[in-house]
Amino acid sequence: MKELNSTDEKIINATFGILQREGFTKATTKKIAAEAGVNEVTIFRNFQNKNNLVEVTKDYYLELFIRQLEEIFEFEEDEGIEEYLKISFFGILNLSDEDFSILRVAMEEVREIPEKKNLISDITDVILNKLEEFFKIKIEKGIIREVNPKSLAIMCFGMLFQSVILWKIYNKDLDFETNYYADDLINIMFEGINP
């Protein structure tokens, strides 16, 4: 990760804060400068323009978030499938509000600039790649039957990651304990839905 001087760090933190609260269009360099406690000229000198500043800010926070996701989805080769999925689920669920703000900003970016889906795509790729790698190993060891590991990764991604997004990003309240939810998902995955 690129080292930032204290002024650039203040500007990037202020930019992220304003992006979280107000979105891209309302995040003006004047507001960012005021929040960072710097002169607006400093922003232009250090980042050239607002678009460049926003890109640097997103890249900075994305790199931090991706490091955390890689840690959450890291695994030992002999780790059990149920254990791994449950640990990953709770790893995502226990991310901080600031971490979920990175997702909010990424999702807002997709809404405001539809042709620009990089942030959310990068986040998704990290998770899918780790899950696919995990399932490939389990297939090679004969622990699970021969299936497409990418399909399995996408299914688990949908069950684990998307459900957490419902809770944390869209503030959907669930009427049950998250432990039971994780257990139910894993049970359905292993046992199917047939009676």
Secondary structure, DSSP 8 states (H G I E B T S, - for coil): -----HHHHHHHHHHHHHHHHHHHHH--HHHHHHHHTS-HHHHHHHHSSHHHHHHHHHHHHHHHHHHHHHHHT---TT--HHHHHHHHHHHHHT--HHHHHHHHHHHHHHHHSTT--HHHHHHHHHHHHHHHHHHHHHHHTTSS-S--HHHHHHHHHHHHHHHHHHHHTS----SS-HHHHHHHHHHHHHH-S--
